[in-house]
């Protein structure tokens, strides 16, 4: 699975905001820190497949829709 540039970061951020979730709330739900979510959304960190799976569950979407 290849993460394409900044596209997935924008999709993740847009989906999170559409659900009125803060980075902190999403982080708490997936068992990570707000800083980790911030770094993913800024493209400074590539999430593991496990974390991406947890995020997609909380955002009620598929991993593919984020990629």
C-alpha positions as CSV (number, residue, x, y, z in Angstrom):
1,X,0.0,0.0,0.0
2,X,1.5,3.3,-1.0
3,X,0.6,6.6,0.7
4,X,0.4,9.3,-2.0
5,X,2.1,12.5,-1.0
6,X,-0.1,15.0,0.8
7,X,-3.3,13.7,-0.6
8,X,-4.1,11.2,2.2
9,X,-3.2,13.8,4.8
10,X,-5.8,16.3,3.5
11,X,-8.4,13.5,3.2
12,X,-7.8,12.5,6.8
13,X,-8.0,16.1,8.1
14,X,-11.2,16.8,6.0
15,X,-12.9,13.7,7.3
16,X,-11.9,14.4,10.9
17,X,-13.3,17.9,10.6
18,X,-16.5,16.8,8.9
19,X,-17.1,14.6,12.0
20,X,-16.3,17.6,14.3
21,X,-13.4,15.8,15.9
22,X,-10.4,17.6,17.2
23,X,-7.0,16.1,16.8
24,X,-7.0,15.5,20.5
25,X,-10.3,13.6,20.5
26,X,-9.3,11.5,17.5
27,X,-6.0,10.7,19.2
28,X,-7.6,9.6,22.4
29,X,-10.0,7.4,20.5
30,X,-7.2,5.6,18.6
31,X,-4.8,5.4,21.5
32,X,-2.1,7.9,20.4
33,X,-1.3,11.6,21.1
34,X,-2.6,14.8,19.5
35,X,1.0,15.4,18.4
36,X,1.0,12.2,16.4
37,X,-2.2,13.1,14.6
38,X,-0.8,16.6,13.9
39,X,2.4,15.1,12.5
40,X,0.4,12.8,10.3
41,X,-1.8,15.6,9.0
42,X,1.3,17.8,8.3
43,X,3.1,15.0,6.5
44,X,5.8,14.7,9.1
45,X,4.9,11.1,10.1
46,X,3.6,8.2,8.0
47,X,1.1,6.2,10.1
48,X,1.6,2.5,10.6
49,X,-1.0,0.3,8.9
50,X,-2.3,-0.5,12.4
51,X,-2.8,3.1,13.3
52,X,-4.3,3.9,9.9
53,X,-6.8,1.1,10.5
54,X,-7.8,2.5,13.9
55,X,-8.2,6.0,12.4
56,X,-10.4,4.7,9.6
57,X,-12.6,2.9,12.0
58,X,-13.0,6.1,14.1
59,X,-13.6,8.2,11.0
60,X,-16.2,5.6,9.8
61,X,-14.5,5.1,6.4
62,X,-12.3,2.7,4.7
63,X,-8.5,2.9,4.6
64,X,-8.8,3.1,0.8
65,X,-11.0,6.2,1.0
66,X,-8.3,8.0,3.0
67,X,-5.6,7.0,0.5
